[in-house]
Amino acid sequence: MQRIDAPEILDSDACSPADVEISMRDIGRVNRWFGGVTTTQKMVERVAQAYGMKRISLLEVAAGSGEVPEMVQQRLARRGITLDAALLDRARSHLPLGNPTAKDQTGQNHSVVGDAFALPFGDGAFDLVSCCLFAHHLGPQQLAQFVREGLRVSRRALLINDLVRHPLHLALAFAGFPLMRSRVAWMDGLTSVRRAYVPAEIRSLIASAFSSQGVRQVEISRHYLFRMGVIVWKSAAEKTRTA
């Protein structure tokens, strides 16, 4: 199944605020029910284990409502890990201003409007930079640029949580129409599967992005219902991985 890069309706800003809200609720339900939250949780836990960390700062890019880092934060708290999450999105209307999840280590609200390709933070500002359902919106060159920028701002690793392109995944997305309250979210879901990457493509793109700087260690895992988690490590300290 070849990748087909086509625009998604929500990306066009052509929807009414009501349609956007309903669609975002549908996307949140997909993340909760079909592996999105769990994929990010497992990657953060992986980093925590590798470095023996009990407190982790994370920048969520293209964060939208911030529901994924919020739920991950709650789950990790039960495991004794504190996640300080900051949210970044291109539009202020997408961000949950005042959301208690969006706090930095000083306890201040930290929701930021910014460009994913020019993150408004200094080098190594966060332990982790993360994104969920963002990578498939990017063409190969854009994805490589985002990876470079994410690694610049992170101290430990860049986390990518995204879909895996597969014919069966597309069929399941078609069949999922009754679960969706928004036709926009359903149609965008089909487009998302078609434009998603497969693990080998992600690995190749990351390798090409750093061909002049040496190969980064890239760890790719598959998760429930055609999800993949990608950890792009910044150092070799993580080699304590357990299978």
C-alpha positions as CSV (number, residue, x, y, z in Angstrom):
1,M,0.0,0.0,0.0
2,Q,1.6,3.2,-1.2
3,R,1.6,6.4,0.8
4,I,-0.9,9.0,-0.5
5,D,-0.3,12.5,0.9
6,A,-3.5,14.4,0.8
7,P,-4.8,17.3,3.0
8,E,-7.1,16.7,5.9
9,I,-10.2,18.8,6.5
10,L,-9.3,19.8,10.0
11,D,-5.9,21.1,8.8
12,S,-7.6,23.5,6.5
13,D,-9.3,25.5,9.3
14,A,-12.5,25.3,7.2
15,C,-14.6,23.7,9.9
16,S,-16.9,25.5,12.2
17,P,-15.9,25.7,15.9
18,A,-18.6,23.2,16.7
19,D,-17.3,20.7,14.0
20,V,-13.8,21.1,15.3
21,E,-14.9,20.4,18.9
22,I,-16.8,17.3,18.0
23,S,-14.0,16.0,15.7
24,M,-11.4,16.6,18.5
25,R,-13.6,14.6,20.9
26,D,-13.7,11.7,18.3
27,I,-9.9,11.8,18.0
28,G,-9.5,11.8,21.8
29,R,-11.7,8.7,22.0
30,V,-9.6,7.0,19.3
31,N,-6.5,7.7,21.4
32,R,-8.1,6.4,24.6
33,W,-9.6,3.3,23.1
34,F,-7.1,2.2,20.4
35,G,-3.6,2.5,21.9
36,G,-2.7,6.2,21.5
37,V,-2.4,7.0,25.2
38,T,-0.8,3.7,26.0
39,T,1.8,4.1,23.2
40,T,3.1,7.4,24.6
41,Q,3.0,6.1,28.2
42,K,5.2,3.1,27.3
43,M,7.7,5.3,25.6
44,V,8.0,7.7,28.5
45,E,8.3,4.7,30.9
46,R,11.1,3.4,28.7
47,V,13.0,6.6,29.0
48,A,12.4,6.7,32.7
49,Q,13.7,3.2,33.1
50,A,16.8,3.8,31.0
51,Y,17.8,6.9,33.0
52,G,16.4,6.0,36.4
53,M,14.2,9.1,36.3
54,K,11.3,9.9,38.7
55,R,10.6,13.4,37.3
56,I,10.4,14.1,33.6
57,S,9.7,17.3,31.7
58,L,8.0,16.9,28.3
59,L,7.0,19.2,25.5
60,E,4.0,17.9,23.5
61,V,4.0,19.3,20.0
62,A,0.8,19.7,18.0
63,A,-0.8,19.1,21.4
64,G,-4.4,20.1,20.7
65,S,-6.4,19.7,23.8
66,G,-3.5,18.0,25.6
67,E,-5.6,15.0,26.5
68,V,-2.8,12.5,25.7
69,P,-0.1,13.9,28.0
70,E,-2.8,14.6,30.7
71,M,-3.8,10.9,30.8
72,V,-0.2,9.7,30.6
73,Q,0.6,12.1,33.5
74,Q,-2.2,10.5,35.6
75,R,-1.1,7.0,34.8
76,L,2.6,7.6,35.5
77,A,1.7,9.3,38.8
78,R,0.4,6.0,40.0
79,R,3.8,4.5,39.2
80,G,5.7,7.1,41.1
81,I,6.8,9.1,38.1
82,T,6.0,12.9,37.8
83,L,5.5,14.2,34.3
84,D,5.7,17.9,33.9
85,A,4.0,18.5,30.5
86,A,4.1,21.7,28.4
87,L,1.8,22.0,25.4
88,L,2.6,23.6,22.0
89,D,0.2,24.1,19.1
90,R,0.1,26.3,16.0
91,A,-3.2,27.8,17.1
92,R,-4.2,29.3,20.4
93,S,-7.8,28.1,19.9
94,H,-6.5,24.5,20.0
95,L,-4.9,24.8,23.4
96,P,-6.6,24.3,26.7
97,L,-5.6,27.5,28.4
98,G,-5.6,27.1,32.1
99,N,-5.4,23.3,31.8
100,P,-3.6,22.0,35.0
101,T,-1.7,19.5,32.8
102,A,0.1,22.3,31.0
103,K,2.5,23.2,33.8
104,D,6.2,23.4,33.9
105,Q,8.4,22.4,36.8
106,T,7.6,25.7,38.6
107,G,3.9,24.8,38.6
108,Q,3.1,27.6,36.1
109,N,0.7,27.1,33.2
110,H,2.7,26.4,30.1
111,S,0.7,26.4,26.9
112,V,2.5,27.9,24.0
113,V,1.6,28.9,20.5
114,G,4.5,28.0,18.2
115,D,6.0,26.5,15.1
116,A,6.9,22.8,15.2
117,F,9.7,23.5,12.8
118,A,11.2,26.3,14.9
119,L,10.4,25.5,18.5
120,P,10.5,28.6,20.7
121,F,12.8,27.0,23.2
122,G,16.5,26.8,23.8
123,D,18.7,23.7,23.3
124,G,17.9,20.9,25.7
125,A,15.0,22.8,27.3
126,F,13.0,19.5,28.0
127,D,13.9,16.0,28.8
128,L,11.6,14.8,26.1
129,V,9.8,16.2,23.0
130,S,6.8,14.2,22.0
131,C,4.1,14.2,19.4
132,C,1.0,12.1,18.8
133,L,-0.8,11.7,15.4
134,F,1.4,14.5,14.0
135,A,4.1,12.8,12.0
136,H,1.8,11.6,9.2
137,H,0.7,15.2,8.5
138,L,4.3,15.9,7.4
139,G,6.0,15.2,4.2
140,P,9.4,13.5,4.3
141,Q,11.4,16.7,4.3
142,Q,9.2,18.3,6.9
143,L,9.4,15.2,9.1
144,A,13.2,15.2,8.9
145,Q,13.2,18.9,9.9
146,F,10.9,18.3,12.8
147,V,13.1,15.4,14.1
148,R,16.1,17.7,14.0
149,E,14.3,20.4,15.8
150,G,12.8,18.1,18.4
151,L,16.2,16.6,19.2
152,R,17.7,20.1,19.5
153,V,15.1,21.0,22.2
154,S,15.2,17.6,24.0
155,R,17.9,16.4,26.5
156,R,17.0,12.7,26.3
157,A,14.9,11.7,23.3
158,L,12.3,12.6,20.8
159,L,9.1,10.5,20.9
160,I,6.8,9.9,17.9
161,N,3.5,8.2,18.4
162,D,1.7,7.6,15.1
163,L,-0.3,5.3,12.9
164,V,1.0,2.5,10.7
165,R,-0.1,2.5,7.1
166,H,-1.7,-0.9,6.2
167,P,-4.6,-2.1,4.1
168,L,-6.3,-3.8,7.1
169,H,-5.9,-0.6,9.1
170,L,-7.7,1.3,6.3
171,A,-10.5,-1.3,6.2
172,L,-10.9,-0.9,10.0
173,A,-11.1,2.9,9.6
174,F,-13.8,2.5,7.1
175,A,-15.7,0.2,9.4
176,G,-15.3,2.5,12.3
177,F,-17.9,5.1,10.9
178,P,-20.6,4.1,13.5
179,L,-18.2,5.0,16.3
180,M,-17.6,8.5,15.1
181,R,-19.9,11.4,15.9
182,S,-18.2,13.6,13.3
183,R,-18.1,12.8,9.6
184,V,-15.1,15.1,9.4
185,A,-13.1,13.0,11.9
186,W,-14.1,9.8,10.0
187,M,-13.0,11.2,6.6
188,D,-9.8,12.6,8.0
189,G,-9.2,9.2,9.7
190,L,-9.2,7.5,6.3
191,T,-6.8,10.2,4.9
192,S,-4.6,9.8,7.9
193,V,-4.1,6.0,7.4
194,R,-3.4,6.6,3.7
195,R,-0.7,9.2,4.4
196,A,0.8,7.5,7.5
197,Y,4.3,6.0,7.3
198,V,5.5,2.5,8.0
199,P,8.4,1.8,10.5
200,A,11.0,1.2,7.8
201,E,10.2,4.6,6.2
202,I,10.4,6.4,9.5
203,R,13.8,4.8,10.2
204,S,15.1,5.7,6.8
205,L,14.0,9.3,7.1
206,I,15.6,9.7,10.5
207,A,18.8,8.2,9.3
208,S,18.9,10.5,6.3
209,A,18.2,13.5,8.5
210,F,21.4,12.8,10.4
211,S,23.6,11.3,7.7
212,S,26.2,14.1,8.2
213,Q,26.2,13.7,12.0
214,G,26.4,10.0,12.5
215,V,23.5,7.6,12.9
216,R,21.2,8.2,15.9
217,Q,19.8,5.2,17.8
218,V,16.2,4.7,16.8
219,E,14.0,2.4,18.6
220,I,10.6,1.5,17.0
221,S,7.9,-0.5,18.6
222,R,4.5,-1.7,17.4
223,H,1.4,-1.2,19.6
224,Y,-2.3,-2.0,19.6
225,L,-4.3,-1.6,16.4
226,F,-1.6,-0.3,14.0
227,R,0.2,2.2,16.3
228,M,3.9,2.6,16.4
229,G,6.1,4.3,18.9
230,V,9.4,5.8,17.8
231,I,12.1,6.8,20.3
232,V,15.0,8.8,18.8
233,W,17.7,8.7,21.5
234,K,20.2,11.5,21.9
235,S,22.9,9.4,23.6
236,A,24.0,5.8,24.1
237,A,23.0,5.7,27.8
238,E,19.8,4.0,26.9
239,K,21.4,0.7,25.9
240,T,20.3,-0.9,29.1
241,R,17.1,-1.8,27.2
242,T,15.3,-5.0,28.3
243,A,13.4,-6.9,25.7
